[in-house]
Amino acid sequence: MEYPQLKKAGLKTTLPRVKVLELLQSLQQQDGQHHLTAEEVYRRLSDAGSDFSLATVYRVLSHFESAGIVLRHHFEGGQARFELADGGHHDHIVCVNCGKVEEFVDDVIENRQKSIAQQRQFDLREYSLVLYANCLRECDRQDETAD
């Protein structure tokens, strides 16, 4: 099987790279969690029978980040999380209790950010928005934070 992302980035096709890439791709295609820490990637691969060290997972993710295959996010108060770089812009909302991360796109917000930059005579190149909130559904720690 060929992996055009690896070839395009000039990376050799190794088993650890293939397994990490396949995991991230499968998670992105689902509606579930796909902003994983290196430890979560390691644990999922280990649970699936892969025999790679945590250091190998970190190294693969670092190479992927340098090659533009993944994005690393440093959400406030948490570990670095990784997601596939799909080229499309989106923002994030993060639960401050359980750490769940969801993506969203809102044209009104996008247009307002661009308008603000133009009003202040800036040429907007790149931007990100992260909302920090409390889950109102399905929060792993919801019971712990209830009054």
C-alpha positions in Angstrom: 0.0 0.0 0.0 1.2 3.5 -0.8 1.1 6.5 1.5 1.3 9.6 -0.6 1.6 11.9 2.5 4.8 10.2 3.4 6.2 10.2 -0.1 5.3 13.8 -0.6 7.1 14.7 2.7 10.2 12.7 1.7 9.7 10.3 4.6 10.5 6.6 4.3 7.5 4.3 4.7 8.2 2.6 8.0 5.8 0.4 10.0 5.6 2.9 12.9 4.8 5.8 10.5 2.2 3.8 8.7 0.5 2.7 11.9 0.4 6.2 13.4 -0.9 7.6 10.0 -3.5 4.9 9.7 -4.7 5.5 13.2 -5.0 9.3 12.7 -6.8 8.8 9.4 -9.3 6.4 10.8 -10.1 8.7 13.7 -10.5 11.7 11.4 -13.1 9.7 9.3 -15.1 9.0 12.5 -17.0 11.6 14.4 -15.1 10.7 17.5 -12.0 12.1 19.2 -9.1 12.8 16.9 -7.1 15.4 18.8 -4.8 12.9 20.6 -1.8 13.2 22.8 1.2 11.2 22.0 0.4 9.0 25.0 -3.1 8.4 23.6 -1.7 7.5 20.2 0.7 5.1 21.9 -2.0 3.5 24.0 -4.3 3.0 21.1 -1.5 1.4 19.0 -0.5 -0.7 21.9 -4.1 -1.9 22.5 -4.2 -2.8 18.8 -1.1 -5.0 19.1 1.6 -2.7 17.9 4.9 -3.0 19.7 6.3 0.5 19.5 7.8 2.5 22.3 6.4 5.8 23.4 9.6 7.4 22.3 9.0 6.1 18.8 5.5 7.5 18.7 6.9 10.9 19.8 9.5 10.7 17.1 7.0 9.8 14.4 4.7 12.7 15.5 7.6 15.1 15.5 8.6 14.1 12.0 5.0 14.3 10.9 4.7 17.8 12.3 7.9 19.0 10.6 6.6 17.5 7.3 3.2 19.2 7.7 1.3 16.0 8.0 0.0 16.7 11.5 -0.7 19.9 13.5 0.4 20.2 17.1 -1.9 22.1 19.4 -1.0 23.3 22.9 -4.4 23.9 24.5 -4.2 25.7 27.8 -3.4 23.6 30.8 -3.0 20.4 28.9 -0.6 18.2 26.9 0.2 18.7 23.3 -2.5 17.2 21.0 -2.1 16.2 17.4 -4.5 16.1 14.5 -4.0 15.5 10.8 -3.4 18.6 8.8 -6.2 18.6 6.3 -5.6 22.1 4.9 -8.9 23.4 6.0 -9.3 26.1 8.6 -11.4 25.3 11.7 -11.5 26.5 15.3 -11.7 24.5 18.5 -13.8 24.3 21.6 -12.1 22.6 24.6 -13.8 21.3 27.8 -11.9 22.6 30.8 -13.0 19.6 32.8 -12.4 16.5 30.7 -10.2 18.0 27.9 -12.5 17.0 25.1 -11.8 18.9 21.9 -14.3 19.6 19.1 -13.8 21.4 15.9 -16.2 24.0 14.4 -16.4 26.4 11.5 -18.6 29.5 11.8 -18.7 31.9 8.8 -19.9 34.8 11.0 -16.8 34.4 13.3 -14.5 34.0 10.3 -15.7 37.1 8.6 -15.6 39.1 11.8 -12.0 38.2 12.5 -11.1 39.3 8.9 -13.0 42.5 9.3 -11.3 43.3 12.6 -7.9 42.9 11.0 -8.8 45.1 8.0 -10.2 47.8 10.2 -6.9 47.9 12.1 -5.0 47.9 8.8 -3.5 44.4 9.2 -3.1 41.9 6.4 -4.4 38.7 8.2 -2.2 35.7 7.4 -3.2 33.1 9.9 -5.4 32.9 13.0 -6.9 30.4 15.4 -9.6 30.6 17.9 -9.9 28.3 20.9 -13.0 28.5 23.2 -12.6 27.0 26.7 -15.9 25.9 28.2 -17.6 23.2 30.3 -19.2 20.2 28.6 -23.0 20.1 29.0 -23.2 16.6 27.7 -21.1 13.5 27.8 -18.4 15.0 30.0 -16.2 12.4 31.7 -15.8 14.7 34.7 -19.3 16.3 34.7 -20.3 14.7 38.0 -17.2 15.9 39.7 -17.8 19.5 38.8 -21.5 19.7 39.6 -22.4 22.0 42.5 
